[in-house]
Amino acid sequence: MMTLTSAQERRVQRVAPWLLLAAVLLLWQGACMAFGVSDFILPTPSAIVASLVEYAGVIAGHAWRTFWTTMVGFGVAIAVGVLLGLAMGSSRLLYAASYPLMTAFNALPKAAFVPILVVWFGLGAGPAILTAFLISFFPIMVNIATGLATLEPELEDVLRVLGAKRRDVLFKVGLPRAMPYFFASLKVAITLAFVGTTVSEMNAANEGIGYLLVSAGSAMKMPLAFAGLVVIAVMAMAMYELFAVVEKRMTGWAHRG
Amino acid sequence: MMTRQAAFMPASGGSAAPAAPAAAEPFVDFNRVWLAYNDELAHKGEFAVEDISLQVAPGEFIAIVGPSGCGKSTFMKLATGLKPATRGIVKIAGQKVTGPLKQVGMAFQAPTLLPWRTTLDNVMLPLEIVEPYRSTLRARRDEYIERARKLLHTVGLAGYEDKYPWQLSGGMQQRASICRALIHEPRMLLLDEPFGALDAFTREELWCVLRDLWQAQRFNVILVTHDLREAVFLADTVYVMSQRPGRILMRKEIDLPRPRDLELTYTEPFADLVHVLREKIGHVRQH
């Protein structure tokens, strides 16, 4: 009896997000139709879907551009974030020295960098990749550093009296211990990376979903602009889910029931 | 007793190991050792431990008891070289200690097992770090795994090799932690209140586990504890430390016959010894 109900409960939990989505869309569609809201102010979901289908080819091209620039920027963010995190997490001095600076940097609005990046790298993929990188490396770095810096002193003592070198401690304990922090940060960072790319494309690109948003807006094609938003949301969510699955597989030990 | 110890002497540490006739030379030798945690405290004359002198014979089991915060754990840090002495000399196996020792086994009140490793892999950890195991691990992996399984078997963890730490009870985790401290056959085992977090029954069970392991291999043990019964039951010699700054107030040889049985803890001579130690500590408290 109990297992059946808990199995049912889990099934309900599974479909719950879809049900909620459907309900919101219905309400949205209904409200727009009932109050006669024009497509220019707030397009109905059906109009958005229609324009998704109508401009499928164009949207796919822009989406691909946004996707790969985001992935390149995110890849750089992982590499730089992990390296800086390793350095900060292994050295107390470096941690103390760089943390305030990093926090200050993180507080800067990354959109403000775009014009500077355009001056340096010109229009196109360069600024988008770099904005995605700048906005997403911080959580990765901080999480790796935290994972390393919070190592239990007893455990370190156990290893040191075995004659363990710093590298041993790092590879046997520090890094595996930091993995849950790392994967948690990837989920946050990937969504941020999409924000970075889009913001940059809106300001300085002739391609990408960000550019599509701006040009559709100025052409008064609101359903198309919304379709662009939907595509970004779907891409970000798909990547988030991908990293959630990877996280579960890699660090299942940290998520026991 | 000595021949038995020689037979179980690990091959790795063999070169520096004195043979049975040289037993007169102490294995652990503290000569008027003082420790302040930093220069500033040393300047002010605030020491964590003061003027500690003691000699431990090879294969001897010593216990250090005292009120909490008396510098027992500081003593451990000195004995392992994790902290250098501010004054005085610490020698292990005739060698002056200048940095963290290698190959020492340690276990604490918290089992500190790695949650991403199975029990077996946790126990194997020292073999991935300590020579000569480290360089031969790949070639002789099966042999070492067999050894780890055997050790787990002797502490009653057979069948739990592939479980993760969170699937084990506190007592089981502590058993695994002790196995990890012993897998590389260290000549010295340091235990810092290893049974402090366990219930009374489990604790007595683990006393026997430790007793049997020691009886079989005769490594040196330094056990830091505030449980006087534990100290008297397990140790050859018990040292009583004063409150901070820690000094050694009393050295008590425990001449109870071995092998010792839990029944012994209910006998008169045992109770007398515990009482003597208790009085000394009570004495400490008043000052």
Interface residues (C-beta under 8 A of the other chain):
Chain A: E152 E154 L155 D157 V158 L159 R160 V161 L162 G163 A164 D168 K172 V173 P176 R177 M179 T251 W253 A254 R256
Chain B: K77 T80 G81 L82 P100 L101 K102 Q103 V104 G105 M106 A107 F108 A110 T112 L114 P115 W116 L125 P126 E128 I129 V130 E131 Y164 W166 R180 A181 H184 L190
